[in-house]
Amino acid sequence: MGFQTPLYELSDYLDWTNSGKLQLPDFQRGYKWDDERIRQLLVTILKGHPLGVVMLLKTGNSQIRFKPRPVEGVALAGVVEPEALLLDGQQRLTSLTQALSGEGVVDTTDSRGKKMSRKYYVDMETALRGEDWIDDAVLSVPADGVVKSAFGRVVEVDYSTPEKEQAAGVFPLRLLFKNMDMMSWIFACPNQDIAKRFAAELVAAAGSYNIPAIELDKETSKSAVATVFEKVNTGGLGLNAFELLTATFAGDKQYFDEHDKDFRLNDDWHETRLGFSAYPVLSELENTDFLQAVTLLTTLKRNKQSGSGRAPGVSVKREDILKLTLSDYLEWVNPLREAFVWVSNFLADLHIFEPRFIPYRVQLVPLAVIRVVLGADASLIGVREKLTRWFWCGILGELYGGATATRFVRDVEQVPAWARGEEGAAVPSTLTEASFVESRLHSLRTRNAAAYKGIYALILGSGARDWMEDIALDKVQYSNLAVDIHHIFPQKWCADHGIDEERRESIVNKTSISARTNRTIGGVAPSAYLAKVERLAQLDGDRLDGLLSTHLVPAQTLRADDFDTFFAARREALCVLVEAAMGKSVPRDLARGMPGEDSSMFEDEEVKETVEELD
């Protein structure tokens, strides 16, 4: 990538925007400056102060074919191929193009966002008092030049004709760079002394006003454009890969020739989202997530097709996303749509029903890619069991919380062959690196942690049933019962009995409970709320104890209000639950001998049976 930093006169920029030599790339969002910002921009120019740098990209690069569009307010006669694209400076140059060209009318908004059209003038006599007066001298008026009050009944000023402008001594900034029209207007002013001084002192200075540019050459790559744009852009507009590819794909000549229209990535993503609307767990999937999946599949295919020599690497890096072609995208869009729907069903089987309880949204990307690679084999019992183990290792080992690009690549390269049981396939690194220790249960206190959400789903999946209605907390009942995570020993009771916050708020002291059951529990002792549940639900004690055991809760410890023994027993049960999910042991790293922590803690036979089944 090469670049230059030339100075161009403002008049040159206006010539380029009005002729179409300088246009916007289609990924740029719309014009949005309000009236006061435009007025202050004009004040800056008349004072001769710098307004910042603009960034231009020379066209003619075979690797970058952003679809161009004219600066807003410019009507080109037919299709004009630009010589450069404006990457940074859209708001400023659009404002100046509209205010200083044509009729000088700018479609803008007031400070509250209400749409309005304005023209801009300079009170010549005020401006000649000196630089400090220019702010007062620059005037914004309605597009018809008439300022009214009293709800439109009283005309305060009228600049609706050149004669009225001249009589009032206000110079229309639309003439600033129209030399012949400007001089005719000046010579027709009643007050020639003021008019000629204004032309000599302010108009002449503004006519040579320069704006520096960063000019990227034709060798600049898409990734370099994105990086430079993000670092230099002064308008606060974030540029992501999806927006860049939207413009790139729209400029695909082959697609246009075949379909007689441009490809609109935004419209295609809308169609994808529409197809996902029946699957709530996919509602927070982002367009960049989808592009990452496309990139993984594209680079994986290239890697496998490579002959001798160094094969291109599988990647999900931004620079590789930006190298995607429209044909790459079209090859994988439908397989990935189907794969993500499969992912939603996979999650439902693991009792993950809504976006807020997805442990790692980013893990859905490699999972969908793995589904595409495996095809229908992903649903075979043995393959699916291995995928489930990989999924839980990623979550409970908390391996998707940091930089994920390398893990994405390893998983899509390693998991499919291992899941199929191919000869010589190694166990994926996500499984070998994953670890979970007993003490981690103490620090899992909120659903901000992926492992917290994972254990919650595992409890649901272990057969948890509602305590008052004895129905499974499956996909349908989960929603109907408004199931959420709640305390087993209530917060108030714990506070009243001096239970430390670490254990009180730990996931060990929480489980999935329906809204009605939680209201019944309240803040009283477990022995008291269990009696209330039995009375309201008309349950005998043994049956309720059985329902508690589906949550790995030892009933006798609740009936005795024995928090210490309860906590130790359930912590051990959750360790066994995690071991079953990950397929590996959980080191018991806490000191023994604490209150209630002994080898005889599993006196509840139903909980013991559940734990043994999981083990």
FIROZA-915072 format. One record per residue (C-alpha): x, y, z. Coordinates in nm, 3 decimals, decimal comma. Last residue first. Layout:
BEGIN
X; Y; Z .
...
***
This chain:
BEGIN
-2,097; -4,099; 3,655 .
-2,428; -3,945; 3,558 .
-2,616; -4,258; 3,671 .
-2,422; -4,262; 3,998 .
-2,514; -3,898; 4,060 .
-2,883; -3,970; 4,005 .
-2,872; -4,274; 4,234 .
-2,700; -4,072; 4,510 .
-2,960; -3,797; 4,473 .
-3,236; -4,054; 4,516 .
-3,064; -4,220; 4,814 .
-3,022; -3,899; 5,013 .
-2,743; -3,993; 5,255 .
-2,476; -3,858; 5,026 .
-2,268; -3,666; 5,283 .
-2,106; -3,977; 5,425 .
-1,759; -3,898; 5,293 .
-1,735; -3,582; 5,493 .
-1,795; -3,212; 5,437 .
-2,063; -3,099; 5,682 .
-1,848; -2,833; 5,835 .
-1,511; -2,817; 5,657 .
-1,293; -3,124; 5,703 .
-1,171; -3,146; 5,348 .
-0,966; -2,878; 5,179 .
-1,083; -2,782; 4,830 .
-0,907; -2,894; 4,512 .
-1,127; -3,184; 4,406 .
-0,993; -3,230; 4,052 .
-1,277; -3,277; 3,799 .
-1,227; -3,594; 3,595 .
-1,280; -3,619; 3,221 .
-1,565; -3,692; 2,982 .
-1,664; -3,328; 2,972 .
-2,036; -3,378; 3,032 .
-2,002; -3,669; 3,277 .
-1,730; -3,489; 3,470 .
-1,946; -3,177; 3,492 .
-2,234; -3,373; 3,646 .
-1,993; -3,544; 3,888 .
-1,867; -3,204; 4,000 .
-2,228; -3,089; 4,031 .
-2,304; -3,378; 4,268 .
-1,998; -3,291; 4,477 .
-2,111; -2,932; 4,507 .
-2,458; -3,058; 4,597 .
-2,327; -3,259; 4,890 .
-2,095; -2,987; 5,022 .
-2,363; -2,718; 4,998 .
-2,637; -2,927; 5,160 .
-2,410; -3,029; 5,448 .
-2,323; -2,668; 5,517 .
-2,676; -2,536; 5,465 .
-2,852; -2,764; 5,713 .
-3,211; -2,635; 5,717 .
-3,304; -2,988; 5,834 .
-3,568; -3,024; 5,564 .
-3,324; -2,877; 5,317 .
-3,048; -3,123; 5,415 .
-3,295; -3,412; 5,391 .
-3,389; -3,318; 5,035 .
-3,044; -3,360; 4,878 .
-3,067; -3,133; 4,568 .
-2,937; -3,281; 4,244 .
-3,213; -3,092; 4,058 .
-3,392; -3,419; 3,980 .
-3,339; -3,497; 4,351 .
-3,575; -3,216; 4,445 .
-3,856; -3,384; 4,252 .
-3,794; -3,709; 4,439 .
-3,804; -3,528; 4,772 .
-4,137; -3,381; 4,665 .
-4,271; -3,730; 4,604 .
-4,145; -3,856; 4,937 .
-4,295; -3,563; 5,127 .
-4,648; -3,604; 4,999 .
-4,775; -3,357; 4,743 .
-5,095; -3,153; 4,750 .
-4,937; -2,879; 4,542 .
-5,031; -2,606; 4,791 .
-4,965; -2,814; 5,103 .
-4,648; -2,983; 4,981 .
-4,510; -2,650; 4,853 .
-4,583; -2,487; 5,190 .
-4,407; -2,765; 5,379 .
-4,110; -2,725; 5,146 .
-4,118; -2,350; 5,213 .
-4,086; -2,399; 5,588 .
-3,806; -2,657; 5,580 .
-3,621; -2,442; 5,325 .
-3,624; -2,144; 5,566 .
-3,812; -1,837; 5,449 .
-3,734; -1,581; 5,183 .
-4,004; -1,651; 4,926 .
-4,037; -2,015; 4,829 .
-4,388; -1,979; 4,687 .
-4,282; -1,692; 4,460 .
-3,996; -1,908; 4,331 .
-4,234; -2,194; 4,262 .
-4,459; -1,967; 4,058 .
-4,169; -1,825; 3,856 .
-4,047; -2,174; 3,773 .
-3,720; -2,292; 3,922 .
-3,385; -2,378; 3,765 .
-3,122; -2,412; 4,034 .
-2,906; -2,214; 4,271 .
-2,702; -2,279; 4,586 .
-2,422; -2,460; 4,401 .
-2,435; -2,178; 4,147 .
-2,260; -1,974; 4,415 .
-2,438; -1,671; 4,560 .
-2,475; -1,806; 4,915 .
-2,139; -1,987; 4,902 .
-1,929; -1,681; 4,831 .
-2,164; -1,449; 5,020 .
-2,095; -1,617; 5,354 .
-2,392; -1,769; 5,538 .
-2,454; -1,569; 5,855 .
-2,798; -1,707; 5,938 .
-3,006; -1,398; 5,861 .
-2,816; -1,339; 5,538 .
-2,872; -1,699; 5,430 .
-3,243; -1,679; 5,512 .
-3,273; -1,357; 5,315 .
-3,088; -1,498; 5,015 .
-3,309; -1,807; 4,998 .
-3,150; -2,154; 5,036 .
-3,231; -2,287; 4,689 .
-3,162; -1,958; 4,511 .
-3,309; -1,889; 4,168 .
-3,221; -1,943; 3,802 .
-3,508; -1,895; 3,556 .
-3,816; -2,075; 3,428 .
-4,106; -1,864; 3,302 .
-4,341; -2,164; 3,338 .
-4,470; -2,148; 2,980 .
-4,124; -2,082; 2,840 .
-3,951; -2,375; 3,005 .
-4,265; -2,587; 2,959 .
-4,220; -2,590; 2,582 .
-3,845; -2,645; 2,562 .
-3,829; -2,893; 2,851 .
-3,856; -2,828; 3,222 .
-4,023; -3,164; 3,281 .
-4,350; -3,152; 3,470 .
-4,406; -3,225; 3,839 .
-4,641; -2,929; 3,893 .
-4,510; -2,783; 4,217 .
-4,143; -2,880; 4,218 .
-4,092; -2,844; 3,843 .
-3,875; -3,117; 3,697 .
-3,502; -3,137; 3,634 .
-3,409; -3,431; 3,414 .
-3,032; -3,402; 3,380 .
-3,080; -3,162; 3,090 .
-3,206; -2,883; 3,312 .
-2,909; -2,932; 3,543 .
-2,677; -2,941; 3,241 .
-2,826; -2,615; 3,113 .
-2,751; -2,443; 3,444 .
-2,403; -2,594; 3,441 .
-2,338; -2,439; 3,101 .
-2,478; -2,100; 3,196 .
-2,240; -2,086; 3,493 .
-1,954; -2,215; 3,275 .
-2,009; -1,924; 3,035 .
-1,983; -1,667; 3,313 .
-2,203; -1,356; 3,289 .
-2,485; -1,575; 3,419 .
-2,381; -1,488; 3,771 .
-2,220; -1,663; 4,070 .
-1,964; -1,910; 3,943 .
-1,685; -1,837; 4,193 .
-1,765; -2,122; 4,432 .
-1,814; -2,374; 4,151 .
-1,461; -2,298; 4,032 .
-1,339; -2,459; 4,354 .
-1,412; -2,807; 4,218 .
-1,182; -2,774; 3,920 .
-1,258; -2,765; 3,550 .
-1,017; -2,834; 3,266 .
-1,022; -2,811; 2,888 .
-0,690; -2,838; 2,708 .
-0,729; -3,197; 2,584 .
-1,087; -3,143; 2,474 .
-1,031; -2,815; 2,291 .
-0,711; -2,965; 2,150 .
-0,909; -3,212; 1,944 .
-0,840; -3,584; 2,008 .
-0,624; -3,704; 1,723 .
-0,756; -3,871; 1,410 .
-0,540; -4,171; 1,319 .
-0,828; -4,373; 1,179 .
-1,142; -4,166; 1,136 .
-1,384; -4,182; 1,427 .
-1,632; -3,948; 1,260 .
-1,608; -3,709; 1,555 .
-1,229; -3,715; 1,537 .
-1,229; -3,633; 1,165 .
-1,482; -3,351; 1,214 .
-1,321; -3,203; 1,531 .
-0,965; -3,133; 1,418 .
-0,967; -2,875; 1,136 .
-1,287; -2,696; 1,231 .
-1,177; -2,694; 1,595 .
-0,821; -2,580; 1,533 .
-0,934; -2,292; 1,313 .
-1,194; -2,162; 1,556 .
-0,941; -2,199; 1,840 .
-0,690; -1,979; 1,657 .
-0,947; -1,706; 1,590 .
-1,094; -1,714; 1,942 .
-0,898; -1,462; 2,143 .
-1,054; -1,473; 2,487 .
-1,365; -1,633; 2,636 .
-1,391; -1,935; 2,410 .
-1,189; -2,175; 2,625 .
-1,400; -2,162; 2,939 .
-1,317; -2,528; 3,021 .
-1,686; -2,567; 3,105 .
-1,783; -2,411; 2,773 .
-1,529; -2,554; 2,529 .
-1,542; -2,889; 2,705 .
-1,921; -2,884; 2,685 .
-1,919; -2,840; 2,308 .
-1,652; -3,104; 2,251 .
-1,858; -3,354; 2,456 .
-2,168; -3,269; 2,257 .
-1,980; -3,310; 1,931 .
-1,865; -3,651; 2,050 .
-2,221; -3,753; 2,135 .
-2,338; -3,626; 1,796 .
-2,086; -3,841; 1,614 .
-2,187; -4,153; 1,805 .
-2,559; -4,097; 1,759 .
-2,555; -3,986; 1,396 .
-2,677; -3,627; 1,357 .
-2,343; -3,485; 1,242 .
-2,329; -3,753; 0,972 .
-2,588; -3,551; 0,776 .
-2,317; -3,310; 0,665 .
-1,989; -3,343; 0,853 .
-1,826; -3,037; 0,695 .
-2,145; -2,828; 0,712 .
-2,202; -2,931; 1,075 .
-1,840; -2,845; 1,159 .
-1,901; -2,498; 1,012 .
-2,213; -2,456; 1,227 .
-2,022; -2,560; 1,540 .
-1,730; -2,336; 1,445 .
-1,963; -2,033; 1,442 .
-2,185; -2,137; 1,734 .
-1,883; -2,103; 1,962 .
-1,899; -1,725; 1,914 .
-2,227; -1,706; 2,105 .
-2,052; -1,849; 2,409 .
-2,260; -1,975; 2,704 .
-2,596; -1,937; 2,529 .
-2,830; -1,858; 2,819 .
-2,914; -1,503; 2,712 .
-2,989; -1,628; 2,360 .
-3,278; -1,858; 2,457 .
-3,347; -2,232; 2,469 .
-3,032; -2,404; 2,585 .
-3,161; -2,737; 2,712 .
-2,889; -2,950; 2,549 .
-3,139; -3,083; 2,296 .
-3,238; -2,720; 2,235 .
-2,875; -2,637; 2,158 .
-2,857; -2,906; 1,890 .
-3,188; -2,782; 1,750 .
-3,046; -2,430; 1,720 .
-2,728; -2,571; 1,566 .
-2,932; -2,753; 1,300 .
-3,087; -2,417; 1,211 .
-2,733; -2,282; 1,195 .
-2,635; -2,561; 0,957 .
-2,926; -2,502; 0,721 .
-2,836; -2,136; 0,683 .
-2,473; -2,241; 0,653 .
-2,543; -2,475; 0,362 .
-2,742; -2,191; 0,198 .
-2,472; -1,923; 0,231 .
-2,177; -2,144; 0,142 .
-2,132; -2,123; -0,234 .
-2,292; -1,778; -0,256 .
-2,030; -1,633; -0,023 .
-1,736; -1,776; -0,212 .
-1,889; -1,661; -0,544 .
-1,924; -1,310; -0,401 .
-1,555; -1,308; -0,325 .
-1,407; -1,324; 0,022 .
-1,078; -1,138; 0,067 .
-1,227; -0,914; 0,337 .
-1,295; -1,219; 0,554 .
-0,929; -1,311; 0,508 .
-0,810; -0,975; 0,638 .
-1,048; -1,002; 0,930 .
-0,900; -1,332; 1,039 .
-1,111; -1,647; 1,023 .
-0,843; -1,868; 0,876 .
-0,750; -2,204; 0,736 .
-0,399; -2,167; 0,601 .
-0,300; -2,180; 0,237 .
-0,105; -2,499; 0,167 .
0,274; -2,481; 0,143 .
0,397; -2,687; -0,144 .
0,222; -2,964; -0,328 .
-0,144; -2,944; -0,409 .
-0,396; -2,717; -0,241 .
-0,753; -2,838; -0,260 .
-0,770; -2,910; 0,114 .
-0,643; -2,565; 0,210 .
-0,868; -2,393; -0,041 .
-1,170; -2,574; 0,103 .
-1,075; -2,482; 0,460 .
-1,022; -2,120; 0,350 .
-1,376; -2,101; 0,210 .
-1,536; -2,290; 0,499 .
-1,369; -2,072; 0,761 .
-1,451; -1,757; 0,565 .
-1,820; -1,846; 0,536 .
-1,835; -1,910; 0,912 .
-1,669; -1,576; 0,983 .
-1,918; -1,410; 0,748 .
-2,206; -1,552; 0,955 .
-2,055; -1,421; 1,277 .
-2,011; -1,083; 1,103 .
-2,383; -1,075; 1,028 .
-2,457; -1,122; 1,395 .
-2,638; -1,407; 1,570 .
-2,854; -1,249; 1,839 .
-3,182; -1,406; 1,727 .
-3,035; -1,753; 1,680 .
-3,176; -1,893; 2,008 .
-3,516; -1,765; 1,903 .
-3,545; -2,015; 1,614 .
-3,852; -1,929; 1,403 .
-3,687; -1,598; 1,307 .
-3,388; -1,779; 1,156 .
-3,533; -1,777; 0,803 .
-3,606; -1,406; 0,835 .
-3,249; -1,352; 0,952 .
-3,119; -1,518; 0,637 .
-3,350; -1,309; 0,418 .
-3,229; -0,993; 0,593 .
-2,873; -1,112; 0,533 .
-2,951; -1,139; 0,162 .
-3,098; -0,788; 0,158 .
-2,789; -0,650; 0,329 .
-2,563; -0,835; 0,087 .
-2,730; -0,669; -0,211 .
-2,612; -0,827; -0,535 .
-2,640; -0,577; -0,821 .
-2,890; -0,626; -1,100 .
-2,910; -0,765; -1,452 .
-2,883; -1,119; -1,312 .
-2,597; -1,271; -1,514 .
-2,418; -0,948; -1,609 .
-2,465; -0,806; -1,261 .
-2,328; -1,123; -1,101 .
-2,024; -1,114; -1,328 .
-1,964; -0,744; -1,259 .
-1,945; -0,772; -0,881 .
-1,976; -0,413; -0,755 .
-2,252; -0,490; -0,507 .
-2,030; -0,762; -0,365 .
-1,761; -0,509; -0,279 .
-2,000; -0,258; -0,124 .
-2,166; -0,512; 0,103 .
-1,824; -0,665; 0,162 .
-1,707; -0,342; 0,325 .
-2,019; -0,317; 0,538 .
-1,991; -0,678; 0,653 .
-1,624; -0,637; 0,737 .
-1,696; -0,362; 0,984 .
-1,658; 0,012; 0,960 .
-1,733; 0,217; 1,268 .
-1,847; 0,571; 1,202 .
-1,715; 0,811; 1,467 .
-1,697; 1,105; 1,225 .
-1,322; 1,146; 1,238 .
-1,217; 0,838; 1,044 .
-0,839; 0,800; 1,065 .
-0,789; 0,476; 1,256 .
-1,100; 0,296; 1,137 .
-1,051; 0,402; 0,775 .
-0,687; 0,301; 0,778 .
-0,769; -0,049; 0,900 .
-1,064; -0,097; 0,664 .
-0,872; 0,032; 0,362 .
-0,578; -0,189; 0,454 .
-0,809; -0,492; 0,469 .
-0,949; -0,404; 0,128 .
-0,602; -0,384; -0,023 .
-0,430; -0,065; -0,144 .
-0,241; -0,102; -0,472 .
-0,440; 0,173; -0,646 .
-0,303; 0,444; -0,418 .
-0,438; 0,585; -0,094 .
-0,461; 0,966; -0,082 .
-0,453; 1,121; 0,262 .
-0,583; 1,468; 0,193 .
-0,518; 1,822; 0,310 .
-0,787; 2,089; 0,258 .
-0,689; 2,425; 0,109 .
-0,878; 2,759; 0,103 .
-0,778; 2,968; -0,201 .
-1,127; 3,101; -0,273 .
-1,186; 3,158; 0,097 .
-0,916; 3,427; 0,098 .
-1,060; 3,598; -0,210 .
-1,411; 3,592; -0,068 .
-1,300; 3,734; 0,265 .
-1,079; 4,039; 0,204 .
-1,132; 4,142; -0,155 .
-1,495; 4,040; -0,192 .
-1,590; 4,187; 0,147 .
-1,408; 4,513; 0,067 .
-1,593; 4,529; -0,264 .
-1,934; 4,476; -0,101 .
-1,878; 4,717; 0,187 .
-1,766; 5,001; -0,040 .
-2,024; 4,921; -0,306 .
-2,323; 4,967; -0,075 .
-2,610; 4,935; -0,320 .
-2,492; 4,591; -0,436 .
-2,505; 4,521; -0,811 .
-2,128; 4,505; -0,846 .
-2,110; 4,229; -0,585 .
-2,379; 4,013; -0,752 .
-2,209; 4,039; -1,090 .
-1,876; 3,952; -0,926 .
-2,026; 3,641; -0,759 .
-2,197; 3,525; -1,078 .
-1,867; 3,548; -1,267 .
-1,659; 3,386; -0,993 .
-1,887; 3,103; -0,890 .
-1,687; 2,973; -0,591 .
-1,854; 3,176; -0,312 .
-2,181; 3,212; -0,500 .
-2,378; 2,956; -0,291 .
-2,252; 3,151; 0,011 .
-2,519; 3,413; -0,046 .
-2,382; 3,754; 0,070 .
-2,603; 3,952; 0,305 .
-2,612; 4,332; 0,263 .
-2,989; 4,360; 0,311 .
-3,030; 4,543; -0,021 .
-2,808; 4,290; -0,192 .
-3,006; 3,993; -0,062 .
-3,334; 4,165; -0,157 .
-3,206; 4,223; -0,510 .
-3,078; 3,866; -0,537 .
-3,429; 3,740; -0,453 .
-3,579; 3,552; -0,153 .
-3,367; 3,721; 0,112 .
-3,665; 3,838; 0,318 .
-3,633; 3,912; 0,687 .
-3,880; 3,912; 0,980 .
-4,195; 3,822; 0,785 .
-4,489; 3,795; 1,030 .
-4,775; 3,543; 0,996 .
-4,563; 3,229; 0,991 .
-4,642; 3,109; 1,342 .
-4,570; 3,454; 1,490 .
-4,232; 3,460; 1,316 .
-4,098; 3,435; 0,962 .
-3,756; 3,417; 0,799 .
-3,768; 3,413; 0,419 .
-3,481; 3,288; 0,206 .
-3,684; 3,013; 0,043 .
-3,448; 2,747; 0,183 .
-3,498; 2,869; 0,540 .
-3,219; 3,080; 0,691 .
-2,878; 3,011; 0,842 .
-2,657; 3,316; 0,894 .
-2,279; 3,353; 0,917 .
-2,201; 3,701; 1,058 .
-2,218; 3,615; 1,427 .
-1,950; 3,346; 1,386 .
-1,754; 3,589; 1,170 .
-1,732; 3,853; 1,442 .
-1,412; 3,734; 1,609 .
-1,238; 3,726; 1,273 .
-1,280; 4,101; 1,218 .
-1,535; 4,379; 1,173 .
-1,562; 4,285; 0,807 .
-1,789; 3,991; 0,891 .
-2,050; 4,223; 1,045 .
-2,062; 4,441; 0,733 .
-2,090; 4,142; 0,502 .
-2,369; 3,953; 0,678 .
-2,281; 3,613; 0,544 .
-2,547; 3,378; 0,409 .
-2,644; 3,010; 0,430 .
-2,948; 2,833; 0,291 .
-3,153; 2,575; 0,481 .
-3,388; 2,278; 0,434 .
-3,542; 2,111; 0,740 .
-3,593; 1,769; 0,896 .
-3,650; 1,754; 1,272 .
-3,359; 1,587; 1,451 .
-3,391; 1,782; 1,775 .
-3,093; 2,007; 1,698 .
-3,243; 2,094; 1,360 .
-3,209; 1,872; 1,057 .
-3,049; 1,887; 0,712 .
-3,132; 1,919; 0,344 .
-2,889; 2,186; 0,227 .
-2,991; 2,448; -0,031 .
-2,707; 2,641; -0,194 .
-2,895; 2,692; -0,518 .
-2,627; 2,508; -0,713 .
-2,309; 2,468; -0,511 .
-2,166; 2,612; -0,189 .
-2,413; 2,474; 0,070 .
-2,471; 2,136; -0,097 .
-2,108; 2,061; -0,177 .
-1,991; 2,203; 0,155 .
-2,223; 1,983; 0,362 .
-2,140; 1,675; 0,154 .
-1,770; 1,754; 0,187 .
-1,790; 1,774; 0,566 .
-2,015; 1,474; 0,624 .
-1,825; 1,249; 0,384 .
-1,478; 1,339; 0,512 .
-1,327; 0,992; 0,532 .
-1,341; 0,724; 0,263 .
-1,413; 0,943; -0,038 .
-1,365; 0,738; -0,353 .
-1,143; 0,846; -0,642 .
-1,149; 0,867; -1,020 .
-1,521; 0,802; -1,027 .
-1,696; 0,624; -1,315 .
-1,998; 0,831; -1,414 .
-2,331; 0,667; -1,500 .
-2,588; 0,908; -1,643 .
-2,617; 1,281; -1,587 .
-2,518; 1,305; -1,223 .
-2,748; 1,450; -0,957 .
-2,550; 1,567; -0,652 .
-2,743; 1,626; -0,328 .
-2,585; 1,332; -0,151 .
-2,234; 1,261; -0,278 .
-2,261; 1,026; -0,571 .
-2,257; 0,648; -0,532 .
-1,975; 0,404; -0,596 .
-1,982; 0,021; -0,580 .
-1,659; -0,088; -0,426 .
-1,446; -0,281; -0,671 .
-1,131; -0,347; -0,478 .
-0,889; -0,617; -0,594 .
-0,867; -0,485; -0,952 .
-0,769; -0,140; -0,822 .
-0,877; 0,125; -1,072 .
-0,998; 0,376; -0,817 .
-0,782; 0,604; -0,602 .
-0,890; 0,604; -0,240 .
-0,933; 0,941; -0,070 .
-0,910; 1,041; 0,293 .
-1,004; 1,387; 0,419 .
-0,798; 1,578; 0,674 .
-0,919; 1,838; 0,921 .
-1,121; 2,160; 0,911 .
-0,825; 2,397; 0,928 .
-0,899; 2,765; 1,013 .
-0,930; 3,026; 0,740 .
-1,191; 3,223; 0,932 .
-1,429; 3,190; 0,637 .
-1,365; 2,815; 0,629 .
-1,428; 2,762; 1,000 .
-1,747; 2,972; 0,990 .
-1,872; 2,751; 0,706 .
-1,814; 2,443; 0,922 .
-1,993; 2,618; 1,210 .
-2,299; 2,666; 0,991 .
-2,295; 2,301; 0,889 .
-2,268; 2,188; 1,250 .
-2,555; 2,419; 1,341 .
-2,785; 2,280; 1,073 .
-2,745; 1,912; 1,156 .
-2,510; 1,662; 0,993 .
-2,655; 1,325; 0,892 .
-2,556; 1,216; 0,543 .
-2,615; 0,845; 0,495 .
-2,390; 0,550; 0,564 .
-2,079; 0,469; 0,366 .
-2,081; 0,111; 0,239 .
-2,161; 0,232; -0,114 .
-1,822; 0,391; -0,161 .
-1,866; 0,767; -0,200 .
-1,787; 0,971; -0,510 .
-1,513; 1,197; -0,645 .
-1,498; 1,232; -1,023 .
-1,877; 1,259; -1,009 .
-1,885; 1,607; -1,165 .
-2,034; 1,777; -0,859 .
-1,803; 1,595; -0,617 .
-1,492; 1,666; -0,825 .
-1,565; 2,034; -0,888 .
-1,642; 2,084; -0,518 .
-1,317; 1,913; -0,418 .
-1,124; 2,135; -0,659 .
-1,287; 2,452; -0,518 .
-1,176; 2,346; -0,170 .
-0,817; 2,358; -0,289 .
-0,615; 2,042; -0,272 .
-0,316; 1,968; -0,051 .
-0,140; 1,637; -0,111 .
-0,062; 1,361; 0,144 .
0,041; 1,057; -0,061 .
-0,016; 0,688; -0,008 .
0,124; 0,348; -0,090 .
0,000; 0,000; 0,000 .
***
